[in-house]
């Protein structure tokens, strides 16, 4: 899983590095994202460990973490990653995504997911891309459906959240035969945005 930047018209995904951490801290502080009960966003003081974990997972061939940037200004808006990469089955998960509150419900997430899906299907030749979210996370569930993924079901008692809550996760996927239509729809949405 090579470290490569993914460049869009208004969004750039750069492999996460130490240089991104100050901007990432500001993005997390925009909305106090670490306090959200339905996701795992690191506290700004824990970003060194967040980066170390990402680098360790990359070295093991399991993950590729990105900083999500505004392409024009270079401002860090959040982070996302490829996870659970299984080359033998040509399958990958997109997850651990978070954006500054001021960047949510904008073109940023749509374009970032478009870039990642295009890379997964067209560069890596994936057959399947998975996305999971907390059953309670309505915003995330709606965003996943908007990019063209289909809900497959509930993974019960899937994760223990920071506050001890035992989370059910909703599993979504997009598969290779669906990608051409999803790509056209995403490109249309991005042109209109």
LOKE-493284 format. One record per residue: x, z, y of N, C-alpha, C in turn. Coordinates in steps of 0.2 Angstrom, whole numbers. Layout:
// LOKE-493284
X; Z; Y; X; Z; Y; X; Z; Y;
...
END
This chain:
// LOKE-493284
4; 0; -6; 0; 0; 0; 5; 0; 6;
6; -6; 9; 10; -7; 14; 8; -4; 21;
12; -1; 25; 10; 1; 31; 10; -4; 36;
4; -6; 38; 3; -12; 43; -3; -10; 48;
-2; -13; 54; -7; -12; 59; -12; -17; 58;
-18; -15; 60; -24; -20; 60; -26; -21; 67;
-26; -27; 69; -27; -29; 76; -34; -32; 77;
-38; -30; 81; -45; -33; 83; -45; -35; 90;
-50; -37; 92; -51; -39; 99; -50; -33; 104;
-54; -27; 102; -54; -22; 107; -51; -15; 103;
-50; -16; 97; -48; -10; 93; -41; -12; 89;
-37; -7; 89; -30; -8; 85; -30; -1; 81;
-29; -3; 74; -27; 3; 69; -20; 3; 68;
-17; 8; 70; -9; 9; 69; -8; 14; 63;
-3; 13; 59; -2; 18; 54; 0; 24; 58;
-3; 30; 55; -3; 36; 59; 4; 39; 59;
7; 41; 65; 14; 43; 66; 14; 49; 70;
19; 52; 71; 20; 58; 75; 18; 56; 83;
20; 50; 85; 19; 48; 92; 11; 48; 93;
7; 48; 88; 0; 47; 90; -3; 54; 90;
0; 60; 89; -3; 66; 88; -5; 69; 95;
-1; 68; 100; -4; 71; 107; -11; 67; 109;
-11; 61; 108; -17; 57; 109; -23; 59; 104;
-21; 60; 98; -26; 62; 93; -29; 69; 95;
-25; 74; 97; -27; 80; 99; -32; 80; 105;
-31; 75; 110; -36; 74; 115; -42; 72; 112;
-42; 67; 108; -48; 64; 105; -52; 69; 101;
-49; 74; 98; -52; 79; 94; -55; 84; 99;
-52; 85; 104; -54; 90; 109; -60; 87; 112;
-61; 81; 113; -67; 77; 116; -73; 78; 111;
-76; 83; 112; -82; 85; 107; -81; 91; 103;
-75; 94; 103; -73; 99; 99; -75; 98; 91;
-72; 92; 89; -74; 89; 83; -72; 94; 77;
-67; 98; 77; -66; 102; 72; -71; 107; 70;
-76; 108; 75; -82; 113; 74; -87; 110; 70;
-87; 103; 69; -93; 100; 66; -93; 102; 59;
-99; 104; 57; -100; 107; 50; -100; 102; 44;
-101; 96; 46; -102; 90; 41; -96; 86; 40;
-91; 88; 42; -85; 84; 41; -78; 88; 41;
-73; 85; 39; -66; 88; 40; -62; 85; 45;
-62; 88; 51; -58; 86; 56; -53; 91; 58;
-47; 90; 58; -42; 95; 59; -42; 98; 66;
-41; 104; 67; -40; 107; 73; -34; 104; 76;
-33; 103; 83; -28; 100; 86; -21; 104; 84;
-21; 110; 83; -15; 114; 82; -13; 113; 74;
-17; 109; 70; -15; 108; 63; -13; 101; 62;
-12; 97; 67; -11; 90; 67; -4; 88; 63;
1; 93; 64; 7; 91; 60; 6; 91; 53;
2; 96; 50; 0; 97; 43; -4; 91; 41;
-8; 89; 46; -13; 83; 44; -8; 76; 43;
-3; 76; 48; 1; 70; 47; 5; 70; 41;
8; 76; 39; 12; 77; 33; 8; 76; 27;
2; 78; 27; -3; 77; 21; -4; 69; 20;
-5; 66; 26; -6; 59; 26; 0; 55; 23;
6; 57; 26; 12; 54; 23; 14; 55; 16;
12; 61; 14; 13; 63; 7; 8; 58; 2;
2; 58; 4; -3; 54; 1; -1; 46; 1;
2; 44; 6; 4; 37; 7; 10; 36; 2;
15; 40; 2; 21; 40; -3; 19; 40; -10;
13; 43; -12; 11; 43; -18; 6; 37; -20;
5; 32; -15; 1; 26; -16; -6; 27; -16;
-8; 33; -13; -16; 34; -13; -19; 33; -7;
-16; 34; -1; -19; 33; 5; -15; 30; 10;
-18; 27; 15; -15; 24; 21; -19; 26; 27;
-16; 31; 31; -20; 34; 37; -18; 30; 43;
-23; 29; 48; -22; 26; 54; -24; 30; 60;
-21; 29; 66; -24; 31; 72; -28; 25; 75;
-34; 27; 77; -38; 22; 80; -37; 21; 88;
-35; 16; 90; -33; 15; 97; -38; 10; 101;
-39; 11; 107; -41; 6; 112; -36; 1; 113;
-37; -6; 111; -32; -11; 111; -29; -12; 118;
-34; -12; 123; -31; -13; 130; -27; -8; 133;
-29; -1; 132; -26; 4; 135; -21; 8; 131;
-21; 7; 124; -17; 11; 119; -19; 18; 118;
-25; 20; 121; -27; 27; 121; -29; 28; 114;
-27; 34; 111; -29; 36; 104; -37; 38; 104;
-41; 36; 100; -48; 38; 100; -50; 41; 94;
-46; 41; 89; -48; 45; 83; -43; 43; 77;
-46; 44; 71; -42; 42; 65; -46; 40; 60;
-44; 36; 55; -47; 34; 49; -42; 32; 44;
-44; 31; 38; -40; 30; 32; -43; 26; 26;
-38; 23; 23; -40; 20; 16; -38; 26; 11;
-42; 28; 7; -41; 33; 2; -43; 31; -5;
-40; 35; -10; -42; 34; -17; -41; 27; -19;
-35; 24; -17; -34; 17; -19; -32; 16; -26;
-36; 12; -29; -35; 11; -37; -33; 3; -38;
-27; 1; -37; -25; -6; -38; -27; -9; -44;
-27; -5; -50; -29; -8; -56; -36; -10; -56;
-41; -7; -53; -48; -8; -52; -50; -12; -46;
-45; -13; -42; -46; -16; -35; -52; -13; -31;
-51; -6; -31; -56; -2; -27; -52; 2; -22;
-55; 4; -17; -53; 8; -12; -59; 11; -8;
-57; 17; -5; -62; 21; -1; -60; 21; 6;
-65; 20; 11; -63; 21; 18; -66; 28; 19;
-62; 32; 22; -65; 39; 24; -60; 42; 29;
-62; 49; 29; -58; 53; 34; -58; 50; 41;
-64; 48; 43; -65; 44; 49; -68; 49; 54;
-64; 50; 60; -67; 53; 66; -65; 50; 72;
-70; 51; 77; -69; 48; 84; -70; 53; 89;
-67; 52; 95; -69; 56; 101; -76; 56; 102;
-79; 61; 104; -87; 61; 106; -88; 55; 110;
-84; 54; 115; -85; 48; 120; -85; 41; 117;
-82; 41; 111; -81; 34; 108; -86; 33; 103;
-90; 38; 101; -95; 37; 96; -101; 33; 98;
-104; 30; 94; -110; 26; 95; -108; 20; 100;
-102; 17; 99; -99; 12; 103; -97; 7; 98;
-94; 1; 100; -91; -4; 96; -85; -2; 92;
-82; 4; 94; -76; 6; 91; -76; 7; 84;
-81; 11; 81; -81; 12; 74; -83; 5; 70;
-87; 1; 73; -89; -5; 70; -83; -10; 69;
-79; -10; 75; -73; -15; 74; -68; -12; 70;
-67; -5; 70; -62; -2; 65; -64; -4; 58;
-71; -3; 56; -73; -4; 49; -72; -11; 47;
-74; -15; 52; -73; -23; 51; -66; -24; 49;
-61; -22; 53; -54; -23; 52; -52; -20; 45;
-54; -15; 43; -53; -12; 37; -56; -15; 31;
-62; -17; 31; -66; -21; 26; -62; -28; 25;
-61; -31; 31; -58; -38; 30; -51; -37; 27;
-47; -32; 28; -41; -31; 25; -41; -29; 18;
-46; -25; 16; -47; -23; 9; -49; -29; 5;
-54; -33; 7; -57; -39; 3; -52; -45; 4;
-49; -46; 10; -46; -53; 10; -38; -52; 10;
-35; -46; 11; -28; -46; 10; -26; -42; 3;
-30; -37; 1; -29; -34; -5; -33; -36; -11;
-38; -40; -9; -42; -43; -15; -46; -38; -18;
-49; -33; -15; -53; -28; -18; -59; -31; -20;
-62; -28; -25; -69; -29; -28; -74; -25; -25;
-72; -19; -23; -76; -14; -21; -73; -9; -15;
-77; -8; -10; -75; -3; -5; -80; 3; -5;
-78; 9; -6; -83; 14; -6; -82; 18; 1;
-88; 22; 3; -88; 26; 8; -93; 32; 6;
-90; 38; 8; -94; 44; 6; -95; 48; 13;
-101; 51; 13; -102; 56; 19; -106; 62; 17;
-106; 67; 20; -111; 73; 19; -118; 71; 20;
-122; 73; 15; -129; 71; 15; -132; 73; 21;
-130; 78; 25; -133; 80; 31; -131; 76; 37;
-126; 72; 36; -123; 69; 42; -127; 62; 43;
-132; 63; 47; -137; 57; 48; -133; 52; 52;
-129; 53; 57; -126; 48; 61; -121; 44; 57;
-117; 48; 53; -112; 44; 48; -116; 40; 43;
-122; 42; 41; -125; 38; 36; -128; 32; 39;
-131; 32; 45; -133; 27; 49; -128; 22; 50;
-122; 24; 52; -116; 20; 54; -114; 16; 48;
-114; 19; 42; -112; 16; 36; -116; 10; 34;
-123; 12; 35; -128; 6; 33; -127; 1; 38;
-126; 2; 44; -125; -3; 49; -119; -8; 48;
-114; -6; 44; -109; -10; 43; -110; -15; 37;
-116; -13; 33; -118; -18; 28; -117; -14; 21;
-115; -8; 21; -114; -5; 14; -121; -2; 11;
-121; -2; 5; -128; 0; 2; -127; 7; -1;
-132; 11; -1; -132; 18; -4; -133; 17; -11;
-129; 21; -15; -129; 21; -22; -132; 27; -25;
-131; 33; -21; -134; 39; -24; -130; 45; -21;
-132; 51; -23; -130; 57; -21; -125; 60; -26;
-119; 62; -24; -114; 65; -28; -115; 73; -27;
-119; 76; -32; -121; 83; -31; -115; 88; -31;
-115; 93; -27; -110; 98; -26; -103; 96; -26;
-102; 91; -22; -96; 87; -22; -90; 90; -19;
-91; 94; -14; -86; 97; -10; -88; 103; -7;
-83; 108; -6; -84; 114; -3; -81; 113; 4;
-86; 114; 9; -84; 113; 16; -80; 119; 19;
-77; 119; 25; -73; 124; 28; -77; 131; 28;
-84; 130; 29; -88; 136; 30; -90; 139; 23;
-88; 136; 18; -90; 138; 11; -97; 134; 9;
-100; 130; 13; -106; 126; 11; -104; 122; 5;
-108; 121; 0; -106; 116; -5; -110; 110; -4;
-106; 105; -2; -109; 99; 1; -111; 94; -5;
-117; 91; -4; -118; 85; -8; -116; 79; -4;
-113; 74; -7; -111; 68; -3; -115; 62; -5;
-116; 58; 0; -120; 51; -2; -114; 46; -3;
-115; 42; -8; -110; 37; -10; -113; 30; -8;
-109; 26; -4; -111; 20; -2; -105; 15; -4;
-107; 9; -5; -102; 4; -7; -103; -3; -4;
-98; -7; -3; -99; -14; -2; -95; -18; -7;
-97; -23; -10; -94; -26; -15; -92; -33; -13;
-87; -36; -17; -85; -43; -15; -90; -48; -13;
-95; -49; -18; -100; -54; -16; -104; -53; -10;
-104; -47; -8; -108; -45; -2; -104; -46; 5;
-97; -46; 4; -93; -46; 10; -94; -52; 14;
-95; -59; 12; -96; -64; 17; -102; -63; 22;
-107; -61; 19; -113; -60; 23; -112; -54; 28;
-109; -48; 25; -108; -42; 29; -103; -44; 35;
-98; -48; 33; -93; -51; 38; -96; -54; 44;
-101; -59; 42; -104; -63; 47; -108; -58; 52;
-112; -53; 49; -116; -49; 53; -112; -44; 57;
-106; -42; 55; -102; -38; 59; -99; -42; 65;
-97; -48; 63; -94; -52; 68; -99; -54; 74;
-105; -55; 72; -111; -56; 77; -112; -50; 81;
-112; -44; 78; -113; -38; 82; -107; -36; 86;
-101; -38; 84; -95; -37; 89; -95; -42; 94;
-97; -48; 93; -98; -53; 99; -103; -51; 104;
-108; -48; 102; -114; -45; 106; -112; -39; 110;
-107; -35; 107; -106; -29; 110; -102; -29; 117;
END
